Amino acid sequence: MLTFEKVLEVFGDYLSEDKACEVLTTSRGHLVVDWESCKNNWVTSRLCLTPEKLRDVLRSSYEEYQGYQLTDGYKRDLTDQEEQDIERMGGELAAQCENS
C-alpha cells in the first residue's frame, strides 16, 4: 500500500538536494512548494491529497530538476536521449514507491 511516508522516503535524497522544492504537511494534505532560487517568493504550490498525487508531483519536480542540472540552468536544450534518460530515472523512483 502506497503511503505518504514511503513517497517522502523514496524522494528524500532529491528533496535534500533541491533547495527550491519543499514538502509541507498541512491539515488538508501535503503541499509541494517550488520556490524561486534567488528570492524568497514561491513560484508554484500543489496540494496533494493522496500519496499517488504526491508521488506524481514529486516525480515531475525531480525530472524538471534533473533537466535543469544537466543543462546548467537550461543554458541549452535537452537532447532526446537526455529526456528519455530523465523520464526513465523518474519512473524508477516512482516505481520504488510501490515496493515495500
PEURVEN-V928196 format. One record per pair of residues at least 24 apart in sequence whose ideal C-beta (glycine too) atoms are under 10 Angstrom apart, sorted by the first residue. I is the first residue (numbers start at 1). J is the second residue. Records with the same first field share a line. If there is no record, write none. Layout:
BEGIN
I: J ; J
END
This chain:
BEGIN
1: 51 ; 98 ; 100
2: 50 ; 51 ; 52 ; 54 ; 55 ; 97 ; 98 ; 99 ; 100
3: 51 ; 54 ; 97 ; 100
4: 29 ; 30 ; 48 ; 50 ; 51 ; 54 ; 55
5: 51
6: 51 ; 54 ; 55 ; 96 ; 97 ; 98 ; 99 ; 100
7: 48 ; 50 ; 51 ; 52 ; 53 ; 54 ; 55 ; 56 ; 57 ; 58 ; 59 ; 93 ; 94 ; 96 ; 97 ; 98
8: 51 ; 54 ; 55 ; 58 ; 97
9: 96 ; 97
10: 55 ; 58 ; 59 ; 62 ; 92 ; 93 ; 94 ; 95 ; 96 ; 97 ; 98 ; 99
11: 54 ; 55 ; 57 ; 58 ; 59 ; 61 ; 62 ; 93 ; 94 ; 96 ; 97
13: 62 ; 93
14: 58 ; 59 ; 61 ; 62 ; 65 ; 66 ; 90 ; 93
15: 58 ; 61 ; 62 ; 65
17: 62 ; 65 ; 69
18: 58 ; 61 ; 62 ; 64 ; 65 ; 66 ; 68 ; 69
20: 61 ; 64 ; 65 ; 68
21: 57 ; 58 ; 61 ; 62 ; 64 ; 65
23: 48 ; 54 ; 57 ; 58 ; 61
29: 53 ; 54
30: 54 ; 57 ; 58
31: 57
32: 57 ; 58 ; 60 ; 61
34: 61 ; 64 ; 65
37: 68 ; 73
51: 97
52: 94 ; 97 ; 98
54: 97
55: 93 ; 94 ; 95 ; 96 ; 97 ; 98
56: 90 ; 94 ; 97
58: 90 ; 93 ; 94 ; 97
59: 87 ; 89 ; 90 ; 91 ; 92 ; 93 ; 94 ; 97
60: 90 ; 94
61: 90
62: 86 ; 89 ; 90 ; 93 ; 94
63: 87 ; 88 ; 89 ; 90 ; 91 ; 93 ; 94
64: 90
65: 90
66: 90
END
